Each structure stands twice: as structure tokens, then as C-alpha cells.
Amino acid sequence: MKTLKPSEIAQYCDVHQRTVSRWIANGQLKGHKLPGRGNYRVLVEDFISFLHRQHMPMPDILLQESAVQAASEKKRVLIIDDEVAMRNAVRRVLQSTPHDIISAQDGFQAGVKIIAEKPDLIILDLSMPGLDGFEVIQFIRQRPDLAALKVLVLSGLAPADLAESVRIGANDAIAKPFDNTDLLNRVNNLLS
């Protein structure tokens, strides 16, 4: 929660500090008084909102900081499915989101990518050659360093298998074929 002094805002906007204090006093710029001397402070987010409302240019330093912050808030989603067409279909649904999308074609490759890439969410098929989805869930849930990893099962297996995947540790499960909006909503819910 970074704050700015009126003097800093005055420098950014190329105005006098008293002008900034008037903006705050008039309610144009949201600020708060510090106890004691009564100096003002403004949250960076409130200053950025003020600039947008007033159609004023954004200072380069704030653009850089907000780009760095947005990049650090970007979530990583790993799609694990042995069918290329299914991986591509899920990727197409998620491409409208700000998330980084990566993929793996089987459970073994998934294990390596989970450790190396540290995804926030995996979308996992249950039926794969070699290491199946159930074994991937068990691998994840046995590791304390992966406790925060969300698992969304996306499988064409029977409803009982989907329920079993949730019982052993998946956060949610969807049957194939899936509805695009439903998938997007569930991904957003798990990542929020």
C-alpha cells in the first residue's frame, strides 16, 4: 500500500503543491490526513484513478511500476492433456484472460513442469498414458510446497470418476465436452 505526498504528486503533474492540496480538499483527489500535523497522503491507486478521470498523462515511473506489478500478478495455468486438440481448445478459451498458458502432454511431463514452472492452476485430464490424472493429483497433494496449487479436472470419464478426483484432492471437476463459459468461470473462481 504505497502512498504519495502532495509534493510528489505536484512534481508528477507539474503543478504547485497547494494545487494538489486543493484537489484533495475539494474531493477531486482522494487523500487522507496523517494524525498530528495533518499532512496529506494519497494512495498510488487513487492518484492513478484521478489521472484517468482528468485525462492527464500517466508519469513514466508509474507506468513502469504498474507494468511490473501486473506482471507479478499474472497467474500461470498448466493444461495437462494427451490430446493436442483438447489442449488447443482449452488454450483458445483461456487466451482472453491475462494468464500465462503452458501445457504438458502427459503426467510425467506434467510433473516436471509443475516443479519447474510453479503454475497457480492446472487443468488436468484424468485418462492419460503412463502417469494418469489421479496419480498427478496424488503427487501434488503429497508435496507441502504444492499445497496452494489449484487443480481443475477436465475429463470425459464417468461422473463417479470426476467425484473421486475431487475426493482425492482436485478443487473442481468438469465433464468433457465442456462449455467455454463454464470453463472460464471455474478457472477465474479458482484463481481469484
Backbone hydrogen bonds, N-H to C=O, Kabsch-Sander energy under -0.5 kcal/mol:
donor,donor_aa,acceptor,acceptor_aa,energy
4,L,42,V,-2.8
9,I,5,K,-2.1
10,A,6,P,-2.7
11,Q,7,S,-1.8
12,Y,8,E,-2.3
13,C,9,I,-2.5
14,D,10,A,-1.1
15,V,10,A,-2.0
19,T,16,H,-0.8
20,V,16,H,-1.3
21,S,17,Q,-2.1
22,R,18,R,-2.2
23,W,19,T,-2.2
24,I,20,V,-2.1
25,A,21,S,-2.7
26,N,22,R,-2.7
27,G,24,I,-1.1
28,Q,23,W,-1.7
29,L,23,W,-1.7
30,K,28,Q,-0.5
32,H,41,R,-2.5
34,L,39,N,-2.9
37,R,35,P,-0.9
38,G,34,L,-0.8
41,R,32,H,-2.0
42,V,4,L,-2.2
44,V,2,K,-2.2
47,F,43,L,-2.1
48,I,44,V,-2.6
49,S,45,E,-2.3
50,F,46,D,-2.2
51,L,47,F,-2.4
52,H,48,I,-2.2
53,R,49,S,-2.6
54,Q,50,F,-2.2
55,H,52,H,-1.1
56,M,51,L,-2.8
62,L,59,P,-0.7
63,L,59,P,-1.9
64,Q,60,D,-2.5
65,E,61,I,-2.1
66,S,62,L,-2.6
67,A,63,L,-2.0
68,V,64,Q,-2.3
69,Q,65,E,-2.5
70,A,66,S,-2.5
71,A,67,A,-2.2
72,S,68,V,-2.0
73,E,69,Q,-1.4
74,K,70,A,-0.7
74,K,71,A,-0.6
77,V,100,D,-3.2
78,L,121,L,-2.7
79,I,77,V,-0.6
79,I,102,I,-2.7
80,I,78,L,-0.5
80,I,123,I,-3.4
81,D,79,I,-0.6
81,D,104,A,-1.9
84,V,82,D,-0.6
87,R,83,E,-2.2
88,N,84,V,-2.6
89,A,85,A,-2.1
90,V,86,M,-2.4
91,R,87,R,-2.3
92,R,88,N,-2.3
93,V,89,A,-1.6
94,L,90,V,-2.0
95,Q,91,R,-1.2
96,S,93,V,-0.6
97,T,94,L,-2.0
100,D,75,K,-2.9
102,I,77,V,-2.9
102,I,100,D,-0.5
104,A,79,I,-2.6
107,G,129,P,-0.6
107,G,131,L,-0.7
110,A,106,D,-2.2
111,G,107,G,-2.2
112,V,108,F,-1.7
113,K,109,Q,-2.4
114,I,110,A,-2.9
115,I,111,G,-1.6
116,A,112,V,-2.6
117,E,113,K,-3.0
118,K,113,K,-0.5
118,K,114,I,-1.1
120,D,76,R,-2.6
121,L,76,R,-1.6
122,I,150,K,-2.3
123,I,78,L,-2.7
124,L,122,I,-0.6
124,L,152,L,-2.6
125,D,80,I,-2.3
128,M,126,L,-1.0
131,L,129,P,-0.6
132,D,130,G,-0.7
133,G,126,L,-2.1
134,F,126,L,-0.5
136,V,132,D,-1.8
137,I,133,G,-2.4
138,Q,134,F,-2.3
139,F,135,E,-2.4
140,I,136,V,-2.4
141,R,137,I,-2.7
142,Q,138,Q,-1.1
143,R,140,I,-1.4
146,L,143,R,-1.6
147,A,144,P,-1.5
149,L,146,L,-1.5
150,K,120,D,-2.1
152,L,122,I,-3.1
153,V,151,V,-0.6
153,V,172,D,-2.7
154,L,124,L,-2.9
155,S,174,I,-2.1
161,D,158,A,-0.9
162,L,158,A,-1.8
163,A,159,P,-2.5
164,E,160,A,-2.0
165,S,161,D,-2.1
166,V,162,L,-1.6
167,R,163,A,-2.2
168,I,164,E,-2.0
169,G,166,V,-0.9
170,A,165,S,-2.7
171,N,151,V,-2.2
172,D,151,V,-1.4
174,I,153,V,-2.8
176,K,155,S,-2.1
183,L,179,D,-2.6
184,L,180,N,-2.5
185,N,181,T,-2.6
186,R,182,D,-2.4
187,V,183,L,-2.5
188,N,184,L,-2.5
189,N,185,N,-2.4
190,L,186,R,-2.3
191,L,187,V,-1.9
192,S,188,N,-1.0
